[in-house]
Amino acid sequence: MRLLVTLGSAGAVWIGADGEVLQVVAPRVRAVDTTGAGDAFVGAFAHALAAGWDEATAARLGCACASDSVTRRGTESSFPSTGSVEPLLASASSGR
């Protein structure tokens, strides 16, 4: 069994099939509009898993994309583009 719980600005917690618990810290940002942040997280997480990424990296990408999305108004229009994913992931991985 696997479980993923999003925690808003606190990030997310992933419990793997082996019972390992991973807490992913969300990048600190100045939130303008949180509408759609969960959708941004789930979309990025699912995309990463479908692309063959490991679960921990997928969760970090989800947090990075959700955090980025709240810095702009709107829902779909605030989601990061494909080209901006690499810097977001690098930023999330380094804890910035």
N, C-alpha and C positions, 0 to 999 in steps of 0.2 A: 504494500500500500504506500502511496505517496500523497503528500499534502503540501499545498502552497497557500500561505496566508499573506495577503498584502496588508501593510500597516501604515498606509499613507506616507507622511513625511518621515516616518521611522523606517521605511524600507519594506522588507518582506522576510518571511521565514519559510524555508523549504525543508521538509522532512523526507528524506530519500527512502527507497524501498528497504534499505538496510538499517533504517532507524537513525541514520546520521542527520543531525540538525545543522542547518546552515542559515545564519542570519546575514542578509544582504542589507547593507546600509545604503540609503538613498542619498544621492549627491545633494548638498545644500544649495538651494536656489531661492530666489525671491519669487514666490508664487503670485501670479496675477489672476488666474482663473483655473480652478481645479476640475472644472467640468471635463469629463472624458479621460481623466488620468488613468482610471482603471482600465478603460478600453485600450489606451496606449500601452499599458503594461502587458495586458493579455495578448494583444496583437504582436508585440515584439517578442514576448516569451514563446508564443506558439510558432512564430516564424523561425526563431532560432532553433527550436526543437525539430521542426520540419526540415531545417537545413542540416541537421545532424550535430548541432552543438550540444555539449554536455549540459545537464540541468543547472548546474551552478552558474555557468556563463550565461545561459538563457535567462536566469533570474536576475543577474546583474544587468543584462541588457534591458530587461523589462523595467527595472528600477530607473535606469538611466534615461530611457525614452519617456517614461511617465514623468520624471522630474523635469525633463526638458519641455514636455508639453505644457506644464503648468506655468511656464514663463511667458506664454502668449495666450491671448483670448481665443475662445472658440473650442470646437472639438476637433473634427477631422483636420481643419486648417492649421491647428496647433501641433499636429503630430510631426515628428521629425521625418525628414526625407531619407531615402535609402543612402544617399551620399553622406549624410551627417551621422550615421550610426557608428562608424569606426571611431571617430573622436569621442563620441558619447561613451562607448564601451571602454576606451582607454582611460577616460576621465573617471568613470565609475570604478574601474579596477585599481586605480591609484589612490582612491579615497578622496579625491578633490571634489 
